[in-house]
């Protein structure tokens, strides 16, 4: 049995933005029931479930137990080779992870949060196909309200082993080079990579290293943005422990990579061990 304790806080991660009234409509149902709502991130671009995973990890690390996180992003990917693992944008799932609850379309989010995700996952019931038009408001919000007001998820869902799985690129050591990639770019232009502090310590540790960018070379990990002069490049471990590329007072995304890279920016970070 999937049991929910009393909860009073809901977060929203969507692509609704703030120009149109859709976000306010979603919040209205919660506010009418005196339930607190927080925008975790409401400007997710290009249906990036990878961005959602990073944003949600920050939320899970900072919100209290039993918070409900609503995800308003469907998958934009279709598998060409594995028909048994395809996103189904008409399915909506709920699960508990790190003592908090996630309600989301079947978009691959769970395995991006944890490649070995093994928490119970439940599929939500709904009968009106028109609800898919504004699923966040008509399906996910109503599911959250039902749980908040009744504490019972079994009336609106059943356990499932069938859910879409996405596995992201993982850092690896090739000879003397540790290779990682960007997973998120924030509004300051900081580039977050998938190289964690644990991975860095495992492969690099206290050995001398070099990270090269156009017009910049870095050979140390900074502890804060002011470790370097204004406008200079640095790398540091951020709040989640991910290695982040930044410029003091400027955008690393724009200044280090000024060419037209469009929306499909796929940056590989190479950390090279120096000879010693």
N, C-alpha and C positions, 0 to 999 in steps of 0.2 A: 504494500500500500504506500502511496506517495502522499505524505502528510506535510501540510504547510502550517507553520506557526503564524501568529499574528504579525502582520506587516503593515507599514504605513508610508513607505517610500518607493517611488517608481522613477526610473530614468528612461529617457528616450534617445535612441540613436537612429537617425533617419537621414533622408536626402530632401526633406520637405522645405528647408530654408526658412526664411522669415518674411518674404515678400507677400506670400499668399496666406489666406486664413486657415489653411489645412492644419497647421500645427496647433493653433488655438482651439480648433474644433476637437482635436484629440485630447488636449488638456482639459477641456470643459467638463468631460465626463468624470474625470478624477476630482477636479475642484468641486464639482457638485456634491461629491461624497466626502469632502474634507480630507482628501488624500494628497500628500505632497508630491509634486512632480519636478524633476530636474532634467534639463537638457544636457545630456552627456555630450552629444555632437549631432547637430541637425543640418550639417552641410557636407555630408559624405558625397564624394564625387564619383561618377562613372560606375556606380553600383559596386564599389570596391569592398568586397568582403574581407580582404586583407586589412584595409583601413579599419573596418568595423572591429576586427579581432584585436588590433592594437589599442584602439580607443576603449574597448570593453575591458581589456586587461588592466588599463589604468583605473577604470571604474571599480572593478572587482577588488583592486588593491586599496581602495580608499573609501568605499561605502560599507555600511554596517551589514551584519548578517541579516538574511531574509529580505534584503532589497530585491525588487523585481526590475529586471532590465528588459525593456521592449526594444526589439530590433526591427526597423522598418526598411530593410534592404533585401530585395530578392536577388537570386543568382542571375548573372548575365552570361554564364558559361554552360555549354553543352558538351558532354563527353562524346567524342567520335569513335572511341575504341572500346569503351566499357559500358555497355548498355545496362549492366547491373549496378552501376554507380553514376546515376544522372541526377541532377537537381530537379526537383518537382516543385514548381512555384505555386502549386495549389495546395501544398501540404504545410502545416504550421506545427511547430514542435515546442515543447517545454521541458526544461531540465534544471537540475540543481548542480551548481559548480562553485566550489570554494564558499559554501554556505550561503550562496545567493542564487536567485532564480533568473533564468533566461527564457524569454518567449520570442521565437524567431521563425521566419520562413525556413524551409528546408534548403539552406543555401551553402552548406559546407562549413559553417562557423565553428562547430564544436571541435573538429579535428584541427582547425587553425589555432584554437585556444590551447589544445593539447593533442599531439599526434596520437597519443594512446588513450584518448577519451573513452572512459568506461563507466560514466555515471548513467543512471536510468534516464531514458528519453521517452517522452510521451507525445503522442500525436493528438492534436485538438480535433474535436468534432465540430462540424458546422454543416448546415443543410442548404442554406440559401447561396447559390453560386454568384449572385450579384454582390455578395460581401467581398469577393475578390477584388472588386474595383477600388475599394478603399479599405483594404484588409487590416491595416494598422488600427483604424478606428472601429471597424465593424466586427473584427475577429479577435485581434490581439488585446485591444483595450478591454473588450467585454470579458475575455478570459481572465485577465488580470483582476478586474473588478470582482468576478465570481470568486476567485481565490481569496482576495482581500476581505470580502464580505462574508464568505461562508467557510473558508479554510479547507474547502474540499475540491481537489482537482480531479478525482476519479469520476465525477459526474459529467465532466466535459472532455475527457481524454482517455486514451488507453495506451499501455506501454508498447513500444515498437523497437525492433532491432534494425529496422530499415531506415537509414538516413544517409544523406549525401555527404561524401568525405572528400576533403581537399587537403593535400599535403604540400606544404610550401618548401621551397629550396632551403637546404640546411648548410651552414658553414662547413668547410672542410679544409684540411691542410694538404697542399700539393707541393711536395718538396719543402722549400723554405718559405712558401707563401700561404698565408691563411686567407681564404676567399669567403666573403660574405656578400650580402646585397641589401639594398634599401627596402624597408617595409612600410615606411610612413614619412611624409613630409608635412611638418606643421606649418601654421600660418606665419611663423617667424622665418621660414625657409630652412629650418634645421632638418637634416636628413638622418632619420633613425634607421639603423641597420639591425640585422638579425644576429650580429655578433654580441653575445652577452658577456658580462664580466666573468662568468664561470668558464665560458669557452675561451676567452682571451687568456685567462690565467692558466688554463690547461695547455694551450698550444704556444703561447708567447711568454707568459709569466714575466720574469725580470730580465729577459734577454733583450738586447738592443734591437730596435725595429725601425722601419721607415714606411710612412704612408705618403704617397705622392698624389697631388692634385695639379691641375693646370695652374702654374704660378705659385704653388705652395708645397712645402714639404714638412711633414710633422714627424717628430721622433719621441714624443712623450704624450702621456695621458694627462689632461688638465683636470683639475678638481672643480673649477667653475669658469664661467664665461670671461671673467675679468683676469684670468691668468695670462692673457695675451693683450697686446695693444689693440685699440679700437680699429676694427676693420680687418684684423688678422684672423687666420683660420686656426681652428683647434678641434680636438676630439675629446670627448668625455663620456663617462657612463651616466645616463640619465636616471630619472626616478625609478624606472622599472629595471635598471641594470643593463640597458641596451647601449651599445657604443653609438654615439651620435656625432655627426659632423656639423660644425657650426662656425659662424663668424661672429666675433664680438661686435654687436651693434648693427649687423647687416645680415643679408640672406645668403646662406651657403648655396642654396639651390640656384639663385640668380647669379651670384658673383663667381662661384667656382665652375659653374656650367652655364655660361651665358648664351650658348647657341640655342636655336629653336629645337627643343626636344619634345615639344608637343605634350600630349596627355599620357603617353606610354613610357614615361621616364623609368628606366630600369638600370639603376646604377649598381655596379659591382665594386665593392670595396676590397682592395688588396693590401694586406699587411705583410710586408716582406721582412724576414729575419735578416739582420745585418751579419756580415762575417765577423767572427771574433775568435 
